[in-house]
């Protein structure tokens, strides 16, 4: 299923990364306000370039095991990225990040809703999970708003920014998801 030209949400579109997305990606992954919540430290230009090159290469794999997509506003300006990483039987891990200057506008909720809908309707997934920092109130609110259920507390789940960090695990099953995008 390559390439993804556009998956439309209410507020955002999702599409495969392009080589010209490096500067916009660096503005996100080079910002400590954002990477504080991610599973890796802030990245420099060379690391952001390698990230985009790797993402583009993995998007061409058969079978495709990762849907790492640019999140754009309706004017095709990249404001974040989202990911469904396939693993297990009909399962995926959800992740997303929005440029800090765009927090609080519903973009993460819309992007996550769009990815979950794509996962259940197009990829025929059974389960989608998300793990996040227990202090990331914004992301916890997003997954709860989308109906994901709390499953547990993962101790020392990721090592980032020089320390071990716990994660909270949430998930949703296909039969729990509405047939179309909900406006939660």
C-alpha positions as CSV (number, residue, x, y, z in Angstrom):
1,X,0.0,0.0,0.0
2,X,2.5,2.6,-1.2
3,X,2.3,5.5,-1.6
4,X,-0.1,7.4,0.7
5,X,-1.0,10.5,-1.2
6,X,-3.5,11.9,1.3
7,X,-5.7,10.6,4.2
8,X,-8.0,13.4,5.1
9,X,-9.2,14.2,8.6
10,X,-11.4,17.0,9.7
11,X,-8.6,19.4,10.5
12,X,-5.5,17.7,9.1
13,X,-4.3,15.5,6.2
14,X,-1.8,12.7,6.5
15,X,0.6,11.7,3.7
16,X,3.9,9.9,3.2
17,X,7.0,11.9,3.9
18,X,8.9,13.6,1.1
19,X,12.6,14.5,1.0
20,X,11.6,18.2,1.3
21,X,10.1,17.6,4.7
22,X,13.4,17.6,6.5
23,X,13.3,21.3,7.6
24,X,9.7,20.9,9.0
25,X,10.7,17.6,10.6
26,X,13.7,19.2,12.3
27,X,11.5,22.0,13.7
28,X,9.6,19.3,15.5
29,X,12.2,16.7,16.4
30,X,14.8,19.4,17.2
31,X,12.5,21.0,19.8
32,X,12.9,19.9,23.4
33,X,9.3,20.9,24.2
34,X,8.2,18.2,21.8
35,X,10.8,15.5,22.3
36,X,10.3,15.7,26.1
37,X,7.3,13.5,25.3
38,X,8.8,11.2,22.7
39,X,10.8,8.1,23.0
40,X,14.0,9.7,21.7
41,X,16.1,12.8,22.4
42,X,16.0,15.9,20.2
43,X,17.7,15.5,16.9
44,X,20.0,17.6,14.8
45,X,19.7,18.3,11.0
46,X,21.7,15.2,10.0
47,X,19.6,13.0,12.3
48,X,16.4,14.5,10.9
49,X,17.6,13.9,7.4
50,X,18.4,10.3,8.2
51,X,15.0,9.9,9.9
52,X,13.2,11.1,6.7
53,X,15.3,9.0,4.4
54,X,14.7,5.9,6.5
55,X,10.9,6.6,6.7
56,X,10.7,7.0,2.9
57,X,12.6,3.7,2.4
58,X,10.5,1.8,4.9
59,X,7.3,3.1,3.3
60,X,8.3,1.1,0.2
61,X,8.8,-2.2,2.0
62,X,6.5,-5.1,1.0
63,X,4.7,-5.8,3.2
64,X,4.6,-2.4,4.6
65,X,5.0,-2.6,8.4
66,X,5.0,1.1,9.3
67,X,2.8,4.0,8.4
68,X,4.9,6.9,9.5
69,X,3.1,9.9,8.0
70,X,3.5,13.7,7.8
71,X,0.6,15.6,9.5
72,X,-0.2,18.7,7.5
73,X,-2.8,21.4,7.8
74,X,-5.3,21.9,5.0
75,X,-2.7,24.1,3.2
76,X,-0.2,21.2,3.1
77,X,2.1,22.8,5.7
78,X,3.6,20.1,7.9
79,X,2.7,20.5,11.5
80,X,3.6,17.1,12.9
81,X,3.8,13.4,12.2
82,X,1.9,10.3,13.1
83,X,2.7,6.6,13.1
84,X,1.1,3.2,13.0
85,X,3.8,0.6,13.6
86,X,2.4,-2.8,12.7
87,X,3.4,-5.8,14.9
88,X,1.9,-8.9,16.2
89,X,-1.4,-10.3,14.7
90,X,-3.5,-7.4,13.3
91,X,-2.1,-5.0,15.8
92,X,-0.3,-1.6,15.7
93,X,1.2,0.9,18.0
94,X,0.0,4.5,17.6
95,X,2.3,7.5,18.0
96,X,2.1,11.2,17.0
97,X,3.8,14.5,17.6
98,X,2.6,18.0,16.8
99,X,4.9,21.1,16.5
100,X,4.7,22.9,19.9
101,X,3.5,26.1,18.3
102,X,0.3,24.2,17.1
103,X,-0.6,22.5,20.4
104,X,-4.1,23.0,21.7
105,X,-5.9,23.3,18.4
106,X,-7.2,19.7,18.1
107,X,-4.6,18.6,15.5
108,X,-3.3,15.6,17.5
109,X,-6.8,14.4,18.2
110,X,-7.8,14.6,14.6
111,X,-4.6,13.0,13.4
112,X,-4.9,10.2,15.9
113,X,-8.6,9.7,15.0
114,X,-7.7,9.6,11.3
115,X,-4.8,7.1,11.8
116,X,-7.0,4.8,14.0
117,X,-9.8,4.9,11.4
118,X,-7.3,4.1,8.7
119,X,-5.9,1.2,10.8
120,X,-9.3,-0.4,11.4
121,X,-11.0,0.3,8.1
122,X,-8.2,0.0,5.5
123,X,-5.5,-2.1,7.3
124,X,-8.1,-4.4,8.9
125,X,-6.4,-4.2,12.3
126,X,-7.9,-5.7,15.5
127,X,-6.0,-3.7,18.1
128,X,-4.3,-0.3,18.3
129,X,-2.3,0.7,21.4
130,X,-0.5,3.8,22.5
131,X,2.1,4.3,25.3
132,X,2.8,7.8,26.7
133,X,4.6,9.6,29.5
134,X,2.4,9.6,32.7
135,X,3.0,13.4,32.8
136,X,1.8,14.1,29.3
137,X,-1.7,15.3,30.1
138,X,-2.3,16.5,26.6
139,X,-1.7,13.1,25.0
140,X,-3.6,11.3,27.8
141,X,-6.6,13.5,27.1
142,X,-6.3,12.7,23.3
143,X,-6.4,8.9,23.8
144,X,-9.3,9.2,26.3
145,X,-11.2,11.5,24.0
146,X,-10.9,8.8,21.3
147,X,-12.2,6.1,23.6
148,X,-8.9,4.2,24.2
149,X,-8.9,2.2,27.4
150,X,-6.2,2.4,30.1
151,X,-4.4,-0.9,30.3
152,X,-1.5,-0.3,32.7
153,X,1.6,1.4,33.8
154,X,4.9,0.3,32.2
155,X,7.9,0.9,34.5
156,X,11.1,2.2,33.0
157,X,9.6,1.7,29.5
158,X,11.9,4.0,27.5
159,X,15.3,5.6,28.0
160,X,15.2,9.2,26.7
161,X,16.8,12.5,27.6
162,X,19.3,10.7,29.9
163,X,16.8,8.9,32.1
164,X,14.4,6.0,32.2
165,X,10.8,6.9,31.8
166,X,7.6,5.1,32.6
167,X,4.7,4.9,30.2
168,X,1.0,4.5,30.5
169,X,-0.5,2.0,28.0
170,X,-3.9,2.6,26.4
171,X,-5.6,0.6,23.6
172,X,-8.7,0.3,21.5
173,X,-10.2,-2.7,19.7
174,X,-11.8,-2.6,16.3
175,X,-15.3,-3.5,17.6
176,X,-15.0,-0.5,20.0
177,X,-14.4,2.0,17.2
178,X,-17.3,3.7,15.4
179,X,-17.6,2.8,11.7
180,X,-16.7,6.4,10.7
181,X,-14.6,9.2,12.2
182,X,-16.3,10.4,15.4
183,X,-16.1,14.0,16.5
184,X,-15.2,13.3,20.1
